[in-house]
């Protein structure tokens, strides 16, 4: 009986190891696709990063992916992709945006809008402009790296946590853990929006004050 028990225990242990290996084997490519999509999005390819992160958030809510791993991978991918787009913009950005072609006018409008945003918003323009525009505008590299990382973190937490929380609630899960994650996601997005709006108003007020100049002395 002792021998039989040992054999069963070994079989169970091997079974658990096979299950873990199968789990890793069935999910690693999803994490890789998430990394590539987010990195490409932050380098300048529009939309695919948000779509991939949203899908990963839904998969995490269904316990097919790990939410913490999704957030970490997305933040790292956003930083790497953003730095890549910044490097392209810093070296070739103006030539790429001004090259002749069908979409030259549209590219020039993007650049002009980005320059106006940097003039009005300062470093917060990193949150609302492509990384290539930051490079073309010659934003200091270390400053861009810091603010791009914060942008990647805020965007990732906002999207992933919000999608995860909403998906859990829609499917009938109402634990305090799910509600807290949803609140964190929505709160992060609201905090970034409020900060950006306040910063913009402050800079606009400073510009108006500088344009008006000091009041003339009354004789």
MDTraj code that builds the backbone (N, CA, C; nanometers):
import mdtraj as md
import numpy as np

residues = "UNK UNK UNK UNK UNK UNK UNK UNK UNK UNK UNK UNK UNK UNK UNK UNK UNK UNK UNK UNK UNK UNK UNK UNK UNK UNK UNK UNK UNK UNK UNK UNK UNK UNK UNK UNK UNK UNK UNK UNK UNK UNK UNK UNK UNK UNK UNK UNK UNK UNK UNK UNK UNK UNK UNK UNK UNK UNK UNK UNK UNK UNK UNK UNK UNK UNK UNK UNK UNK UNK UNK UNK UNK UNK UNK UNK UNK UNK UNK UNK UNK UNK UNK UNK UNK UNK UNK UNK UNK UNK UNK UNK UNK UNK UNK UNK UNK UNK UNK UNK UNK UNK UNK UNK UNK UNK UNK UNK UNK UNK UNK UNK UNK UNK UNK UNK UNK UNK UNK UNK UNK UNK UNK UNK UNK UNK UNK UNK UNK UNK UNK UNK UNK UNK UNK UNK UNK UNK UNK UNK UNK UNK UNK UNK UNK UNK UNK UNK UNK UNK UNK UNK UNK UNK UNK UNK UNK UNK UNK UNK UNK UNK UNK UNK UNK UNK UNK UNK UNK UNK UNK UNK UNK UNK UNK UNK UNK UNK UNK UNK UNK UNK UNK UNK UNK UNK UNK UNK UNK UNK UNK UNK UNK UNK UNK UNK UNK UNK UNK UNK UNK UNK UNK UNK UNK UNK UNK UNK UNK UNK UNK UNK UNK UNK UNK UNK UNK UNK UNK".split()
xyz = np.array([
    [0.0825, -0.1208, 0.0000],
    [0.0000, 0.0000, 0.0000],
    [0.0854, 0.1250, 0.0000],
    [0.1969, 0.1182, 0.0726],
    [0.2866, 0.2333, 0.0767],
    [0.3432, 0.2623, -0.0623],
    [0.3797, 0.1530, -0.1319],
    [0.4332, 0.1695, -0.2681],
    [0.3264, 0.2305, -0.3600],
    [0.2043, 0.1830, -0.3448],
    [0.0947, 0.2350, -0.4280],
    [0.0710, 0.3831, -0.4028],
    [0.0773, 0.4230, -0.2743],
    [0.0574, 0.5637, -0.2390],
    [0.1675, 0.6508, -0.2979],
    [0.2913, 0.6026, -0.2944],
    [0.4044, 0.6783, -0.3492],
    [0.3889, 0.6949, -0.5005],
    [0.3456, 0.5865, -0.5660],
    [0.3261, 0.5937, -0.7109],
    [0.2181, 0.6939, -0.7457],
    [0.1086, 0.6935, -0.6705],
    [0.0008, 0.7873, -0.6957],
    [0.0453, 0.9318, -0.6724],
    [0.1240, 0.9521, -0.5671],
    [0.1709, 1.0867, -0.5378],
    [0.2609, 1.1389, -0.6492],
    [0.3501, 1.0519, -0.6986],
    [0.4383, 1.0918, -0.8090],
    [0.3574, 1.1211, -0.9355],
    [0.2583, 1.0392, -0.9608],
    [0.1748, 1.0605, -1.0791],
    [0.0997, 1.1934, -1.0698],
    [0.0485, 1.2216, -0.9483],
    [-0.0207, 1.3488, -0.9301],
    [0.0719, 1.4670, -0.9469],
    [0.1948, 1.4542, -0.8950],
    [0.2929, 1.5622, -0.9071],
    [0.3282, 1.5858, -1.0536],
    [0.3498, 1.4777, -1.1263],
    [0.3812, 1.4920, -1.2686],
    [0.2635, 1.5507, -1.3454],
    [0.1436, 1.5122, -1.3044],
    [0.0253, 1.5681, -1.3703],
    [0.0157, 1.7175, -1.3503],
    [0.0448, 1.7630, -1.2255],
    [0.0410, 1.9069, -1.1993],
    [0.1479, 1.9794, -1.2793],
    [0.2672, 1.9181, -1.2899],
    [0.3742, 1.9800, -1.3692],
    [0.3339, 1.9907, -1.5161],
    [0.2685, 1.8874, -1.5683],
    [0.2238, 1.8925, -1.7074],
    [0.1187, 2.0007, -1.7270],
    [0.0295, 2.0171, -1.6292],
    [-0.0730, 2.1195, -1.6391],
    [-0.0113, 2.2584, -1.6384],
    [0.0881, 2.2801, -1.5511],
    [0.1548, 2.4094, -1.5460],
    [0.2275, 2.4373, -1.6765],
    [0.2958, 2.3355, -1.7292],
    [0.3668, 2.3533, -1.8555],
    [0.2693, 2.3840, -1.9685],
    [0.1558, 2.3143, -1.9674],
    [0.0551, 2.3394, -2.0702],
    [-0.0010, 2.4801, -2.0590],
    [-0.0187, 2.5280, -1.9360],
    [-0.0690, 2.6635, -1.9164],
    [0.0269, 2.7671, -1.9707],
    [0.1566, 2.7503, -1.9401],
    [0.2567, 2.8433, -1.9915],
    [0.2643, 2.8351, -2.1434],
    [0.2584, 2.7130, -2.1934],
    [0.2676, 2.6967, -2.3374],
    [0.1498, 2.7560, -2.4110],
    [0.0359, 2.7657, -2.3469],
    [-0.0832, 2.8165, -2.4138],
    [-0.1014, 2.9671, -2.3974],
    [-0.0184, 3.0323, -2.3145],
    [-0.0383, 3.1754, -2.2907],
    [0.0819, 3.2618, -2.3277],
    [0.2009, 3.2036, -2.3409],
    [0.3179, 3.2885, -2.3630],
    [0.3043, 3.3692, -2.4916],
    [0.2435, 3.3104, -2.5947],
    [0.2306, 3.3812, -2.7222],
    [0.1336, 3.4980, -2.7103],
    [0.0361, 3.4876, -2.6189],
    [-0.0557, 3.5993, -2.5990],
    [0.0153, 3.7166, -2.5339],
    [0.1028, 3.6876, -2.4374],
    [0.1835, 3.7938, -2.3778],
    [0.2773, 3.8549, -2.4821],
    [0.3330, 3.7710, -2.5692],
    [0.4233, 3.8215, -2.6733],
    [0.3479, 3.9119, -2.7703],
    [0.2291, 3.8704, -2.8128],
    [0.1487, 3.9536, -2.9021],
    [0.1115, 4.0852, -2.8353],
    [0.0784, 4.0802, -2.7070],
    [0.0478, 4.2025, -2.6336],
    [0.1680, 4.2966, -2.6343],
    [0.2859, 4.2430, -2.6071],
    [0.4076, 4.3250, -2.6052],
    [0.4315, 4.3891, -2.7415],
    [0.4225, 4.3101, -2.8479],
    [0.4497, 4.3615, -2.9822],
    [0.3467, 4.4671, -3.0233],
    [0.2195, 4.4420, -2.9922],
    [0.1145, 4.5360, -3.0309],
    [0.1288, 4.6682, -2.9575],
    [0.1540, 4.6619, -2.8266],
    [0.1688, 4.7849, -2.7485],
    [0.2938, 4.8613, -2.7900],
    [0.4047, 4.7900, -2.8093],
    [0.5281, 4.8561, -2.8518],
    [0.5098, 4.9239, -2.9868],
    [0.4445, 4.8541, -3.0814],
    [0.4208, 4.9136, -3.2131],
    [0.3301, 5.0353, -3.2033],
    [0.2297, 5.0268, -3.1172],
    [0.1380, 5.1387, -3.1005],
    [0.2099, 5.2618, -3.0468],
    [0.2949, 5.2422, -2.9476],
    [0.3659, 5.3560, -2.8893],
    [0.4759, 5.4074, -2.9811],
    [0.5203, 5.3238, -3.0739],
    [0.6195, 5.3689, -3.1719],
    [0.5549, 5.4497, -3.2836],
    [0.4209, 5.4403, -3.2960],
    [0.3553, 5.5216, -3.3966],
    [0.2423, 5.4559, -3.4718],
    [0.2215, 5.3246, -3.4563],
    [0.1104, 5.2563, -3.5234],
    [-0.0160, 5.2776, -3.4410],
    [-0.1182, 5.3427, -3.4955],
    [-0.2333, 5.3806, -3.4128],
    [-0.3249, 5.2635, -3.3786],
    [-0.3898, 5.2754, -3.2634],
    [-0.5065, 5.1935, -3.2225],
    [-0.4762, 5.0522, -3.1742],
    [-0.3779, 4.9827, -3.2328],
    [-0.3650, 4.8403, -3.2032],
    [-0.3260, 4.8154, -3.0579],
    [-0.2546, 4.9078, -2.9954],
    [-0.2137, 4.8881, -2.8565],
    [-0.3323, 4.8849, -2.7625],
    [-0.4234, 4.9797, -2.7791],
    [-0.5417, 4.9835, -2.6931],
    [-0.6285, 4.8612, -2.7136],
    [-0.6444, 4.8197, -2.8395],
    [-0.7250, 4.7005, -2.8684],
    [-0.6626, 4.5759, -2.8058],
    [-0.5313, 4.5628, -2.8171],
    [-0.4637, 4.4449, -2.7611],
    [-0.4709, 4.4446, -2.6093],
    [-0.4516, 4.5606, -2.5476],
    [-0.4567, 4.5678, -2.4012],
    [-0.5979, 4.5417, -2.3512],
    [-0.6976, 4.5926, -2.4225],
    [-0.8362, 4.5647, -2.3842],
    [-0.8684, 4.4164, -2.3912],
    [-0.8223, 4.3513, -2.4979],
    [-0.8445, 4.2072, -2.5106],
    [-0.7733, 4.1303, -2.4003],
    [-0.6520, 4.1751, -2.3652],
    [-0.5783, 4.1092, -2.2568],
    [-0.6487, 4.1287, -2.1235],
    [-0.7083, 4.2468, -2.1036],
    [-0.7843, 4.2711, -1.9804],
    [-0.9040, 4.1793, -1.9681],
    [-0.9734, 4.1565, -2.0789],
    [-1.0866, 4.0635, -2.0783],
    [-1.0388, 3.9217, -2.0495],
    [-0.9281, 3.8821, -2.1128],
    [-0.8740, 3.7474, -2.0892],
    [-0.8319, 3.7302, -1.9432],
    [-0.7753, 3.8353, -1.8843],
    [-0.7374, 3.8276, -1.7431],
    [-0.8600, 3.8142, -1.6537],
    [-0.9700, 3.8811, -1.6906],
    [-1.0924, 3.8697, -1.6104],
    [-1.1505, 3.7295, -1.6156],
    [-1.1177, 3.6565, -1.7215],
    [-1.1636, 3.5184, -1.7360],
    [-1.0606, 3.4175, -1.6862],
    [-0.9566, 3.4684, -1.6200],
    [-0.8509, 3.3863, -1.5607],
    [-0.7682, 3.3125, -1.6662],
    [-0.7690, 3.3624, -1.7897],
    [-0.6848, 3.3032, -1.8929],
    [-0.5479, 3.3706, -1.9003],
    [-0.5366, 3.4898, -1.8481],
    [-0.4094, 3.5608, -1.8343],
    [-0.4023, 3.6186, -1.6944],
    [-0.2821, 3.6553, -1.6534],
    [-0.2619, 3.7149, -1.5215],
    [-0.2608, 3.8664, -1.5362],
    [-0.3451, 3.9348, -1.4602],
    [-0.3591, 4.0798, -1.4738],
    [-0.2284, 4.1520, -1.4426],
    [-0.1578, 4.1101, -1.3374],
    [-0.0315, 4.1742, -1.3023],
    [0.0705, 4.1607, -1.4149],
    [0.0764, 4.0414, -1.4752],
    [0.1697, 4.0206, -1.5867],
    [0.1307, 4.1060, -1.7066],
    [0.0015, 4.1170, -1.7324],
    [-0.0453, 4.2016, -1.8426],
    [-0.0011, 4.3464, -1.8218],
    [-0.0166, 4.3977, -1.7001],
    [0.0195, 4.5366, -1.6718],
    [0.1699, 4.5577, -1.6863],
    [0.2493, 4.4681, -1.6286],
    [0.3951, 4.4830, -1.6356],
    [0.4438, 4.4789, -1.7799],
    [0.3959, 4.3824, -1.8566],
    [0.4391, 4.3687, -1.9954],
    [0.3982, 4.4908, -2.0770],
    [0.2777, 4.5401, -2.0550],
    [0.2300, 4.6547, -2.1307],
    [0.3090, 4.7815, -2.0972],
    [0.3397, 4.8019, -1.9697],
    [0.4177, 4.9207, -1.9302],
    [0.5560, 4.9172, -1.9940],
    [0.6214, 4.8023, -1.9883],
    [0.7553, 4.7890, -2.0480],
    [0.7485, 4.8086, -2.1995],
    [0.6480, 4.7492, -2.2628],
    [0.6337, 4.7637, -2.4075],
    [0.6074, 4.9092, -2.4460],
    [0.5257, 4.9788, -2.3677],
    [0.4991, 5.1192, -2.3956],
    [0.6235, 5.2046, -2.3851],
    [0.7068, 5.1764, -2.2862],
    [0.8311, 5.2526, -2.2711],
    [0.9272, 5.2242, -2.3863],
    [0.9441, 5.0962, -2.4204],
    [1.0362, 5.0605, -2.5287],
    [0.9856, 5.1144, -2.6624],
    [0.8567, 5.0955, -2.6890],
    [0.8005, 5.1472, -2.8137],
    [0.8069, 5.2983, -2.8215],
    [0.7790, 5.3653, -2.7094],
    [0.7869, 5.5106, -2.7077],
    [0.9276, 5.5618, -2.7334],
    [1.0265, 5.4976, -2.6725],
    [1.1653, 5.5368, -2.6955],
    [1.2048, 5.5139, -2.8407],
    [1.1541, 5.4050, -2.9002],
    [1.1824, 5.3806, -3.0413],
    [1.1228, 5.4884, -3.1303],
    [0.9965, 5.5236, -3.1053],
    [0.9335, 5.6299, -3.1827],
    [1.0023, 5.7637, -3.1623],
    [1.0441, 5.7898, -3.0384],
    [1.1169, 5.9144, -3.0093],
    [1.2479, 5.9199, -3.0874],
    [1.3212, 5.8088, -3.0902],
    [1.4493, 5.8051, -3.1622],
    [1.4285, 5.8282, -3.3117],
    [1.3235, 5.7673, -3.3670],
    [1.2934, 5.7888, -3.5090],
    [1.2605, 5.9356, -3.5348],
    [1.1766, 5.9930, -3.4475],
    [1.1392, 6.1328, -3.4656],
    [1.2559, 6.2273, -3.4496],
    [1.3429, 6.1992, -3.3552],
    [1.4570, 6.2879, -3.3303],
    [1.5547, 6.2878, -3.4479],
    [1.5690, 6.1737, -3.5138],
    [1.6666, 6.1636, -3.6230],
    [1.6061, 6.1912, -3.7602],
    [1.4872, 6.1330, -3.7863],
    [1.4300, 6.1443, -3.9202],
    [1.2898, 6.2045, -3.9207],
    [1.2405, 6.2490, -3.8053],
    [1.1005, 6.2872, -3.7942],
    [1.0557, 6.3934, -3.8923],
    [1.1273, 6.5043, -3.9002],
    [1.0826, 6.6126, -3.9869],
    [1.0887, 6.5714, -4.1343],
    [1.1906, 6.4957, -4.1718],
    [1.1987, 6.4503, -4.3103],
    [1.0845, 6.3542, -4.3434],
    [1.0494, 6.2677, -4.2459],
    [0.9398, 6.1738, -4.2700],
    [0.8061, 6.2463, -4.2806],
    [0.7854, 6.3455, -4.1955],
    [0.6585, 6.4166, -4.1934],
    [0.6430, 6.5095, -4.3125],
    [0.7529, 6.5607, -4.3648],
    [0.7467, 6.6587, -4.4738],
    [0.7744, 6.5976, -4.6106],
    [0.7944, 6.4666, -4.6194],
    [0.8250, 6.4067, -4.7488],
    [0.7033, 6.4157, -4.8406],
    [0.7248, 6.4350, -4.9699],
    [0.6127, 6.4463, -5.0640],
    [0.5326, 6.3162, -5.0699],
    [0.4047, 6.3306, -5.0989],
    [0.3197, 6.2128, -5.1092],
    [0.1741, 6.2478, -5.0883],
    [0.0897, 6.1450, -5.0926],
    [-0.0546, 6.1663, -5.0812],
    [-0.0935, 6.2263, -4.9466],
    [-0.0240, 6.1835, -4.8404],
    [-0.0646, 6.2228, -4.7054],
    [0.0265, 6.3311, -4.6462],
    [0.0964, 6.4039, -4.7319],
    [0.1889, 6.5052, -4.6818],
    [0.1159, 6.6117, -4.6011],
    [0.0027, 6.6592, -4.6519],
    [-0.0722, 6.7635, -4.5810],
    [-0.1173, 6.7140, -4.4443],
    [-0.1634, 6.5895, -4.4372],
    [-0.2069, 6.5342, -4.3086],
    [-0.0917, 6.5213, -4.2107],
    [0.0247, 6.4770, -4.2590],
    [0.1418, 6.4645, -4.1716],
    [0.1859, 6.6004, -4.1200],
    [0.1821, 6.7015, -4.2069],
    [0.2216, 6.8363, -4.1644],
    [0.1247, 6.8904, -4.0596],
    [-0.0047, 6.8592, -4.0741],
    [-0.1017, 6.9021, -3.9737],
    [-0.0745, 6.8352, -3.8389],
    [-0.0378, 6.7062, -3.8429],
    [-0.0041, 6.6363, -3.7180],
    [0.1133, 6.7032, -3.6488],
    [0.2154, 6.7387, -3.7274],
    [0.3323, 6.8029, -3.6695],
    [0.2984, 6.9400, -3.6131],
    [0.2210, 7.0185, -3.6868],
    [0.1836, 7.1516, -3.6390],
    [0.0995, 7.1433, -3.5122],
    [0.0074, 7.0479, -3.5096],
    [-0.0748, 7.0302, -3.3902],
    [0.0104, 6.9874, -3.2714],
    [0.1081, 6.8975, -3.2957],
    [0.1978, 6.8559, -3.1886],
    [0.2800, 6.9708, -3.1339],
    [0.3295, 7.0578, -3.2220],
    [0.4087, 7.1723, -3.1768],
    [0.3230, 7.2683, -3.0955],
    [0.1973, 7.2874, -3.1378],
    [0.1085, 7.3741, -3.0599],
    [0.0800, 7.3147, -2.9227],
    [0.0613, 7.1835, -2.9180],
    [0.0356, 7.1188, -2.7894],
    [0.1550, 7.1315, -2.6962],
    [0.2766, 7.1180, -2.7494],
    [0.3949, 7.1340, -2.6655],
    [0.4069, 7.2769, -2.6147],
    [0.3698, 7.3727, -2.6980],
    [0.3754, 7.5124, -2.6551],
    [0.2731, 7.5410, -2.5458],
    [0.1567, 7.4748, -2.5508],
    [0.0499, 7.5009, -2.4542],
    [0.0611, 7.4138, -2.3295],
    [0.0958, 7.2861, -2.3483],
    [0.0882, 7.1900, -2.2394],
    [0.2235, 7.1552, -2.1784],
    [0.3327, 7.1853, -2.2465],
    [0.4632, 7.1473, -2.1933],
    [0.4808, 6.9963, -2.1954],
    [0.5379, 6.9421, -2.0873],
    [0.5674, 6.7983, -2.0842],
    [0.4427, 6.7123, -2.0906],
    [0.3254, 6.7664, -2.0543],
    [0.2030, 6.6876, -2.0597],
    [0.1627, 6.6530, -2.2022],
    [0.2239, 6.7200, -2.3006],
    [0.1953, 6.6857, -2.4401],
    [0.2372, 6.5426, -2.4715],
    [0.3289, 6.4866, -2.3931],
    [0.3690, 6.3468, -2.4117],
    [0.2482, 6.2548, -2.4000],
    [0.1498, 6.2936, -2.3177],
    [0.0335, 6.2087, -2.2941],
    [-0.0633, 6.2084, -2.4115],
    [-0.0539, 6.3061, -2.5019],
    [-0.1560, 6.3182, -2.6063],
    [-0.0965, 6.3278, -2.7464],
    [0.0342, 6.3131, -2.7623],
    [0.0962, 6.3184, -2.8942],
    [0.1789, 6.1926, -2.9176],
    [0.1956, 6.1517, -3.0433],
    [0.2809, 6.0359, -3.0723],
    [0.4253, 6.0616, -3.0318],
    [0.4963, 5.9554, -2.9993],
    [0.6356, 5.9684, -2.9561],
    [0.7223, 6.0307, -3.0639],
    [0.6896, 6.0047, -3.1900],
    [0.7693, 6.0612, -3.2986],
    [0.7642, 6.2136, -3.2976],
    [0.6518, 6.2706, -3.2529],
    [0.6401, 6.4162, -3.2441],
    [0.7293, 6.4695, -3.1331],
    [0.7371, 6.3969, -3.0218],
    [0.8264, 6.4377, -2.9125],
    [0.9709, 6.4400, -2.9598],
    [1.0101, 6.3389, -3.0384],
    [1.1457, 6.3368, -3.0909],
    [1.1706, 6.4481, -3.1893],
    [1.0736, 6.4743, -3.2771],
    [1.0882, 6.5803, -3.3754],
    [1.0952, 6.7168, -3.3079],
    [1.0214, 6.7326, -3.1981],
    [1.0230, 6.8579, -3.1234],
    [1.1478, 6.8740, -3.0366],
    [1.2381, 6.7729, -3.0388],
    [1.3649, 6.7778, -2.9658],
    [1.3454, 6.7893, -2.8150],
    [1.2446, 6.7197, -2.7626],
    [1.2288, 6.7138, -2.6174],
    [1.3515, 6.6430, -2.5591],
    [1.4084, 6.6900, -2.4475],
    [1.5259, 6.6238, -2.3891],
    [1.5010, 6.4752, -2.3666],
    [1.5950, 6.3889, -2.4043],
    [1.5723, 6.2437, -2.3985],
    [1.5365, 6.1927, -2.2597],
    [1.6099, 6.2369, -2.1570],
    [1.5827, 6.1855, -2.0228],
    [1.4446, 6.2274, -1.9758],
    [1.4043, 6.3493, -2.0115],
    [1.2717, 6.3962, -1.9704],
    [1.1630, 6.3165, -2.0421],
    [1.1840, 6.2907, -2.1703],
    [1.0862, 6.2105, -2.2427],
    [1.0771, 6.0706, -2.1841],
    [1.1913, 6.0098, -2.1509],
    [1.1906, 5.8730, -2.0976],
    [1.1098, 5.8654, -1.9693],
    [1.1253, 5.9663, -1.8822],
    [1.0521, 5.9665, -1.7545],
    [0.9027, 5.9840, -1.7777],
    [0.8652, 6.0855, -1.8565],
    [0.7232, 6.1128, -1.8758],
    [0.6552, 6.0077, -1.9622],
    [0.7291, 5.9498, -2.0551],
    [0.6715, 5.8416, -2.1343],
    [0.6446, 5.7187, -2.0478],
    [0.7345, 5.6909, -1.9527],
    [0.7120, 5.5785, -1.8616],
    [0.5886, 5.6028, -1.7756],
    [0.5732, 5.7243, -1.7247],
    [0.4548, 5.7568, -1.6455],
    [0.3288, 5.7486, -1.7304],
    [0.3394, 5.7951, -1.8536],
    [0.2262, 5.7868, -1.9461],
    [0.1883, 5.6416, -1.9725],
    [0.2890, 5.5573, -1.9983],
    [0.2649, 5.4154, -2.0230],
    [0.2002, 5.3486, -1.9022],
    [0.2491, 5.3829, -1.7835],
    [0.1933, 5.3251, -1.6612],
    [0.0490, 5.3679, -1.6407],
    [0.0225, 5.4982, -1.6551],
    [-0.1131, 5.5483, -1.6332],
    [-0.2094, 5.4913, -1.7365],
    [-0.1674, 5.4884, -1.8621],
    [-0.2545, 5.4352, -1.9683],
    [-0.2823, 5.2873, -1.9464],
    [-0.1788, 5.2117, -1.9128],
    [-0.1953, 5.0676, -1.8934],
    [-0.2895, 5.0380, -1.7774],
    [-0.2655, 5.1017, -1.6640],
    [-0.3502, 5.0768, -1.5467],
    [-0.4939, 5.1184, -1.5753],
    [-0.5106, 5.2335, -1.6391],
    [-0.6450, 5.2823, -1.6678],
    [-0.7214, 5.1855, -1.7574],
    [-0.6596, 5.1451, -1.8683],
    [-0.7295, 5.0585, -1.9647],
    [-0.7459, 4.9169, -1.9100],
    [-0.6349, 4.8571, -1.8641],
    [-0.6397, 4.7165, -1.8216],
    [-0.7302, 4.6975, -1.7002],
    [-0.7140, 4.7818, -1.5993],
    [-0.7944, 4.7659, -1.4778],
    [-0.9416, 4.7952, -1.5043],
    [-0.9705, 4.8971, -1.5850],
    [-1.1105, 4.9298, -1.6150],
    [-1.1776, 4.8168, -1.6919],
    [-1.1100, 4.7671, -1.7963],
    [-1.1676, 4.6577, -1.8754],
    [-1.1844, 4.5326, -1.7895],
    [-1.0832, 4.5030, -1.7088],
    [-1.0904, 4.3861, -1.6200],
    [-1.2095, 4.3992, -1.5248],
    [-1.2211, 4.5150, -1.4581],
    [-1.3280, 4.5328, -1.3606],
    [-1.4658, 4.5270, -1.4230],
    [-1.4832, 4.5954, -1.5367],
    [-1.6133, 4.5943, -1.6038],
    [-1.6488, 4.4536, -1.6492],
    [-1.5520, 4.3824, -1.7050],
    [-1.5777, 4.2458, -1.7520],
    [-1.6169, 4.1548, -1.6363],
    [-1.5513, 4.1708, -1.5225],
    [-1.5855, 4.0875, -1.4072],
    [-1.7271, 4.1185, -1.3571],
    [-1.7627, 4.2455, -1.3527],
    [-1.8952, 4.2823, -1.3036],
    [-2.0036, 4.2368, -1.4001],
    [-1.9780, 4.2503, -1.5299],
    [-2.0770, 4.2099, -1.6293],
    [-2.1041, 4.0597, -1.6234],
    [-2.0006, 3.9834, -1.5912],
    [-2.0168, 3.8370, -1.5851],
    [-2.0632, 3.7891, -1.4473],
    [-2.1054, 3.8818, -1.3623],
    [-2.1660, 3.8439, -1.2355],
    [-2.0726, 3.8329, -1.1179],
    [-1.9500, 3.8790, -1.1295],
    [-1.8555, 3.8760, -1.0180],
    [-1.8545, 4.0129, -0.9513],
    [-1.8917, 4.0159, -0.8246],
    [-1.9038, 4.1439, -0.7544],
    [-1.8216, 4.1452, -0.6251],
    [-1.7094, 4.0786, -0.6255],
    [-1.6268, 4.0772, -0.5048],
    [-1.5618, 4.2150, -0.4850],
    [-1.5209, 4.2421, -0.3624],
    [-1.4585, 4.3713, -0.3341],
    [-1.3286, 4.3870, -0.4142],
    [-1.2617, 4.2755, -0.4402],
    [-1.1374, 4.2785, -0.5172],
    [-1.1638, 4.3301, -0.6591],
    [-1.2699, 4.2815, -0.7222],
    [-1.3036, 4.3247, -0.8577],
    [-1.3454, 4.4719, -0.8594],
    [-1.4224, 4.5132, -0.7603],
    [-1.4667, 4.6526, -0.7539],
    [-1.3484, 4.7461, -0.7320],
    [-1.2553, 4.7075, -0.6459],
    [-1.1376, 4.7912, -0.6199],
    [-1.0548, 4.8090, -0.7464],
    [-1.0357, 4.7022, -0.8218],
    [-0.9584, 4.7112, -0.9463],
    [-1.0277, 4.8054, -1.0446],
    [-1.1596, 4.7963, -1.0546],
    [-1.2336, 4.8863, -1.1429],
    [-1.2176, 5.0316, -1.0993],
    [-1.2283, 5.0566, -0.9713],
    [-1.2136, 5.1930, -0.9202],
    [-1.0734, 5.2472, -0.9480],
    [-0.9724, 5.1626, -0.9304],
    [-0.8346, 5.2043, -0.9589],
    [-0.8202, 5.2428, -1.1062],
    [-0.8756, 5.1617, -1.1947],
    [-0.8657, 5.1915, -1.3370],
    [-0.9348, 5.3212, -1.3747],
    [-1.0595, 5.3377, -1.3310],
    [-1.1330, 5.4593, -1.3616],
    [-1.0707, 5.5812, -1.2943],
    [-1.0241, 5.5615, -1.1709],
    [-0.9621, 5.6735, -1.0990],
    [-0.8330, 5.7202, -1.1639],
    [-0.7540, 5.6263, -1.2145],
    [-0.6298, 5.6635, -1.2823],
    [-0.6583, 5.7461, -1.4067],
    [-0.7561, 5.7016, -1.4860],
    [-0.7920, 5.7779, -1.6051],
    [-0.8437, 5.9165, -1.5710],
    [-0.9260, 5.9254, -1.4671],
    [-0.9792, 6.0559, -1.4261],
    [-0.8687, 6.1467, -1.3746],
    [-0.7745, 6.0909, -1.2985],
    [-0.6649, 6.1713, -1.2439],
    [-0.5787, 6.2298, -1.3551],
    [-0.5467, 6.1494, -1.4555],
    [-0.4661, 6.1991, -1.5678],
    [-0.5405, 6.3094, -1.6418],
    [-0.6702, 6.2897, -1.6649],
    [-0.7491, 6.3893, -1.7369],
    [-0.7559, 6.5200, -1.6598],
    [-0.7838, 6.5125, -1.5294],
    [-0.7941, 6.6341, -1.4484],
    [-0.6606, 6.7074, -1.4431],
    [-0.5518, 6.6330, -1.4252],
    [-0.4197, 6.6948, -1.4212],
    [-0.3874, 6.7649, -1.5517],
    [-0.4189, 6.7002, -1.6642],
    [-0.3909, 6.7600, -1.7949],
    [-0.4715, 6.8874, -1.8149],
    [-0.5995, 6.8851, -1.7776],
    [-0.6844, 7.0027, -1.7954],
    [-0.6353, 7.1189, -1.7086],
    [-0.6007, 7.0906, -1.5846],
    [-0.5512, 7.1965, -1.4964],
    [-0.4201, 7.2543, -1.5469],
    [-0.3315, 7.1662, -1.5934],
    [-0.2035, 7.2126, -1.6462],
    [-0.2249, 7.2998, -1.7690],
    [-0.3148, 7.2605, -1.8553],
    [-0.3418, 7.3384, -1.9765],
    [-0.3977, 7.4753, -1.9406],
    [-0.4930, 7.4803, -1.8475],
    [-0.5501, 7.6090, -1.8078],
    [-0.4444, 7.7000, -1.7471],
    [-0.3557, 7.6419, -1.6668],
    [-0.2509, 7.7223, -1.6045],
    [-0.1573, 7.7806, -1.7098],
    [-0.1174, 7.7012, -1.8064],
    [-0.0274, 7.7502, -1.9108],
    [-0.0958, 7.8529, -1.9996],
    [-0.2251, 7.8328, -2.0281],
    [-0.2971, 7.9310, -2.1078],
    [-0.3071, 8.0646, -2.0346],
    [-0.3285, 8.0589, -1.9034],
    [-0.3332, 8.1814, -1.8251],
    [-0.1977, 8.2524, -1.8265],
    [-0.0904, 8.1761, -1.8178],
    [0.0435, 8.2346, -1.8241],
    [0.0697, 8.2983, -1.9592],
    [0.0260, 8.2334, -2.0677],
    [0.0444, 8.2894, -2.2012],
    [-0.0352, 8.4190, -2.2181],
    [-0.1580, 8.4215, -2.1652],
    [-0.2389, 8.5433, -2.1755],
    [-0.1757, 8.6565, -2.0961],
    [-0.1230, 8.6222, -1.9781],
    [-0.0570, 8.7251, -1.8985],
    [0.0663, 8.7807, -1.9670],
    [0.1429, 8.6919, -2.0305],
    [0.2629, 8.7379, -2.1006],
    [0.2270, 8.8210, -2.2222],
    [0.1153, 8.7839, -2.2904],
    [0.0756, 8.8600, -2.4087],
    [0.0242, 8.9986, -2.3735],
    [-0.0461, 9.0068, -2.2606],
    [-0.0994, 9.1374, -2.2189],
    [0.0090, 9.2303, -2.1687],
    [0.1130, 9.1728, -2.1072],
    [0.2227, 9.2536, -2.0587],
    [0.1854, 9.3214, -1.9271],
    [0.2830, 9.3852, -1.8639],
    [0.2561, 9.4547, -1.7375],
    [0.1695, 9.5769, -1.7607],
    [0.0816, 9.6085, -1.6682],
    [-0.0069, 9.7242, -1.6851],
    [0.0738, 9.8538, -1.6854],
    [0.0298, 9.9491, -1.7713],
    [0.0968, 10.0791, -1.7770],
    [0.0702, 10.1589, -1.6498],
    [0.1708, 10.2331, -1.6055],
    [0.1535, 10.3180, -1.4884],
    [0.0650, 10.4374, -1.5228],
    [-0.0263, 10.4659, -1.4344],
    [-0.1136, 10.5800, -1.4548],
    [-0.0409, 10.7078, -1.4164],
    [-0.0560, 10.8095, -1.4996],
    [0.0111, 10.9363, -1.4729],
    [-0.0610, 11.0077, -1.3591],
])
top = md.Topology()
chain = top.add_chain()
for i, resn in enumerate(residues, 1):
    res = top.add_residue(resn, chain, resSeq=i)
    for name in ("N", "CA", "C"):
        top.add_atom(name, md.element.get_by_symbol(name[0]), res)
traj = md.Trajectory(xyz[None], top)
